[in-house]
Amino acid sequence: MSTDERTTDEIDPQRVLHPLKNTSRRYYLLLALLTVGLLIFLEAWIHQLTYGVSAVTGIGDWGIHGEVPWGLYIGAFVWWIGVAHGGIAISAAVRVIDLERYRPIARIAEVLTVLALGMAALNIVLSMGRPDRVFNTITQWPFTVHHSPLAWDIAVISLYLVLTLTYMTLSLRAEISRLNTHLPKWFKPLYALITLGYRPEEDEKVEHILWWLAVAILALVPLLSGGVVPWLFSLIAAQPAWYGAAAGAAMLTESITSALALVVIMAAVFRYAYGWDDIIDDGIFRDMTIILAFLALATIWFTMHDVLTGFYIAPANIAALTEGLLGLSYFWLAVGGLVISVVVLFGMIGWPDHLFNLPVLVGISGLLAITILNKKVMFVVEGLMYPTQPPLTNLYPTGGYSPSLVEWLLFLGTILLVALGFLFITKIIPMVELTEEELKTMDTTTEHRHPATSTDSEPTDTDSGQTEVG
Amino acid sequence: MGHETIQIGLYVIFGIIMLPVYVMILGWFLGKPRDFRSIAMTFGYMIAFVAALVVGLAVLGAVISFFTPY
């Protein structure tokens, strides 16, 4: 079958359930590798907890002693938040605008959102001088919310996570209930929680509730990734380069760029791993190429605005910061990454027959994701190195920053945790949302093949015509 | 140089950020089909997730304190 577009809207549910019923050697190998990585992450974290963030990373402390107080962790926090927003935005758009064509990637995007939000929160904990007091952020919230953009962030990220988890749970109720006998029995208690009090009569109303949830989630994206997160910087008056009315729009664009890039990567991984070439077809990737190309172009556009306005006749401290930025090799790496991405992506759009290639698209998506991370870290750190106004000028004259090995290990650990999360969730829920019609076809097939209700039916060769690695 | 503290947090959170949530809840109640049981169930899940977040954070802080010498 051509992988350019699905010939029918219906997806074979047996193919979608294959990962839940089969586990290959390659899966276990990947699990073992990631577990080793997890142990290294835990060792690095315990090391940091034992000796303290400042001693291990060189990161300073706001208000106590002088050094650059935010680094890779806070840059990674902003990056993960951006990834989270784009992920669920794709899924919500599928429901609100009825983009049936993109249904095969919607749940992958939802799972990415939940995991990315967790990693964003974890990066904040990693950056805290006293992470054992993390619960104080909740107990002190009624007092800090009045004046602290950090407290707003905690509130809105929690709100976003709750809405996303509720959205995922509701969208799974009917599906899990119908598929119950085909799902792994080890997770029965979890399935029982998801389907608590389920009645088929609720389906229509739940779909209505989900639609409104999707609307709220979509509306919250610009208020969070283009709102409280940029306000976290622009309202705390720490450095001039964080100001500017366009900061929110620029950050939102970068966020959605990195999110879509990671959705492309994860969708390609699932397609490769389970032979879903006809489910997540080339048409979906071609469309994502177009959106990604324009988003990368918009990111260049915002960067150009930043540089030109800061370089021409800007106020002295902004001009100095812009000059400092232009002197950073990381900045030119980011520009290079963006330009290469834009050229290749528009090449794929202009000459799809010759230039469109999924592995290259995945490579460019990886390059874009890393480039956006680089930009986020520079955005956070650069001005902090050259303080121009209080409170930073009261703390240190000029600072330096370079991520330590522990910081790299812990940041890479958060990527690894997301990979582990995907590995586990793939074994718990179907990674492609199935419609009522598709579930019905499965009932028919199951009755035909297995008259008895078997929980662990062995798949037959007809389950998939593709090479699958489980 | 000091900074003036501006107390606008409650307006930002409950006046701006929460607007989509208010609209969503109105949509649930006013839209058809009318099924308050499903709406109550949705609120139940949301409250459970909030509780899980709060408890999870308390547990995380407690676990971390085992590893910190300070």
Contacts between the chains, C-beta under 8 A, distances in Angstrom:
chain1	res1	chain2	res2	distance
A	46	B	67	5.4
A	49	B	64	6.4
A	49	B	67	4.3
A	49	B	68	5.2
A	50	B	67	6.5
A	50	B	68	7.4
A	50	B	69	6.4
A	52	B	70	7.5
A	125	B	60	7.2
A	125	B	64	7.7
A	130	B	68	7.7
A	130	B	70	7.2
A	131	B	61	7.4
A	131	B	64	4.9
A	131	B	68	7.3
A	132	B	61	5.6
A	132	B	62	8.0
A	132	B	64	4.7
A	132	B	65	3.9
A	132	B	68	4.9
A	132	B	70	7.8
A	133	B	61	6.6
A	134	B	57	6.0
A	134	B	60	6.0
A	134	B	61	4.5
A	134	B	64	7.0
A	135	B	57	5.3
A	135	B	58	4.8
A	135	B	60	7.8
A	135	B	61	4.1
A	135	B	62	8.0
A	136	B	61	8.0
A	137	B	57	7.4
A	138	B	54	5.9
A	138	B	57	5.9
A	138	B	58	7.7
A	144	B	9	7.9
A	145	B	9	4.2
A	145	B	10	6.5
A	145	B	13	6.5
A	146	B	7	4.4
A	146	B	8	7.7
A	146	B	9	4.4
A	146	B	10	6.5
A	147	B	5	4.8
A	147	B	6	6.5
A	147	B	7	5.6
A	147	B	8	7.9
A	147	B	9	6.1
A	148	B	9	6.9
A	151	B	9	6.5
A	152	B	9	6.2
A	152	B	12	5.8
A	152	B	13	6.0
A	152	B	17	7.5
A	155	B	13	5.5
A	155	B	17	7.5
A	156	B	13	7.4
A	156	B	17	5.5
A	158	B	50	7.2
A	158	B	53	5.8
A	159	B	17	7.4
A	159	B	18	7.8
A	159	B	21	7.2
A	161	B	49	7.4
A	161	B	53	6.9
A	162	B	46	5.5
A	162	B	49	4.5
A	162	B	50	5.7
A	162	B	53	7.1
A	163	B	21	7.7
A	163	B	46	7.8
A	165	B	45	7.7
A	165	B	49	4.9
A	166	B	42	6.4
A	166	B	45	5.0
A	166	B	46	5.2
A	166	B	49	6.4
A	169	B	45	5.6
A	170	B	42	6.6
A	170	B	45	7.3
A	196	B	41	7.7
A	197	B	41	6.5
A	202	B	35	6.5
A	202	B	37	7.2
A	202	B	38	4.8
A	202	B	41	7.8
A	204	B	33	5.6
A	204	B	35	8.0
A	205	B	33	5.2
A	205	B	35	3.7
A	205	B	38	4.3
A	205	B	39	7.8
A	206	B	38	5.6
A	208	B	28	7.5
A	208	B	31	5.5
A	208	B	32	7.6
A	208	B	33	7.0
A	209	B	28	5.5
A	209	B	38	6.2
A	209	B	39	6.8
A	209	B	42	5.4
A	211	B	27	7.9
A	212	B	23	7.8
A	212	B	24	4.5
A	212	B	27	3.9
A	212	B	28	5.7
A	212	B	31	7.2
A	213	B	24	6.2
A	215	B	20	7.1
A	215	B	23	7.3
A	215	B	24	6.4
A	215	B	27	7.2
A	216	B	20	4.1
A	216	B	21	5.6
A	216	B	23	6.9
A	216	B	24	3.8
A	217	B	20	8.0
A	219	B	19	7.6
A	219	B	20	3.6
A	219	B	23	7.6
A	220	B	17	7.4
A	220	B	20	5.4
A	220	B	21	8.0
A	223	B	16	7.0
A	223	B	17	5.4
A	223	B	20	7.4
A	224	B	17	7.9
A	227	B	17	7.1
A	228	B	12	7.8
A	228	B	17	7.0
A	237	B	3	6.1
A	389	B	1	7.5
A	390	B	1	4.8
A	390	B	2	7.9
A	390	B	3	7.6
A	391	B	3	7.7
